[in-house]
Amino acid sequence: MSKAFDSIKQGLSEAIAHARGEEQGVKVYRPHTVDVKALRQRVHMTQEQFAARFGFSVATVRH
């Protein structure tokens, strides 16, 4: 096998182990939940204004 194949295979094996929770010493970042509606109201923006300002679709803001 080629060096590239071995590298890809190792990366995929590590990703699978991580997804299964088998990998040791890995920290997973889980961001805090954000109340977008409350934040948007605090800065006095409509859904459309908020979406446009931060580059989201209005549908994303609504969901």
C-alpha positions in Angstrom: 0.0 0.0 0.0 1.1 3.6 -0.5 2.0 6.0 2.2 -1.0 8.2 1.3 -3.3 5.2 1.7 -1.8 4.3 5.1 -2.2 7.9 6.3 -5.9 8.0 5.1 -6.6 4.6 6.7 -5.1 5.7 10.0 -7.2 8.9 10.0 -10.4 7.0 9.2 -9.6 4.5 12.0 -9.1 7.3 14.5 -12.3 9.0 13.4 -14.3 5.8 13.8 -12.7 5.2 17.3 -13.5 8.8 18.3 -17.1 8.5 17.1 -17.5 5.3 19.2 -16.1 7.0 22.2 -13.1 4.6 22.3 -10.3 7.2 21.9 -8.6 8.3 25.1 -7.6 11.8 26.0 -9.8 13.5 23.5 -11.8 16.6 24.6 -15.0 17.3 22.7 -16.1 20.9 22.7 -19.8 21.3 23.3 -20.9 24.9 23.1 -23.5 26.3 25.5 -27.0 26.6 24.2 -27.8 30.1 23.1 -31.3 31.6 23.3 -31.2 33.4 19.9 -34.6 34.9 20.3 -33.7 36.5 23.7 -30.4 37.7 22.2 -32.0 39.1 19.2 -34.6 41.0 21.2 -31.9 42.3 23.5 -30.1 43.9 20.6 -33.5 45.1 19.1 -33.2 43.2 15.8 -35.8 41.5 13.7 -35.2 38.0 12.5 -34.4 39.4 9.1 -31.9 42.0 10.4 -30.2 39.4 12.6 -29.9 36.9 9.8 -28.5 39.6 7.4 -26.0 40.9 10.0 -24.5 37.5 10.9 -24.8 35.8 7.5 -27.5 33.3 8.3 -30.6 32.5 6.4 -33.9 33.7 8.0 -34.9 30.0 8.1 -31.9 29.2 10.2 -32.7 32.0 12.7 -36.3 30.8 12.9 -35.2 27.2 13.6 
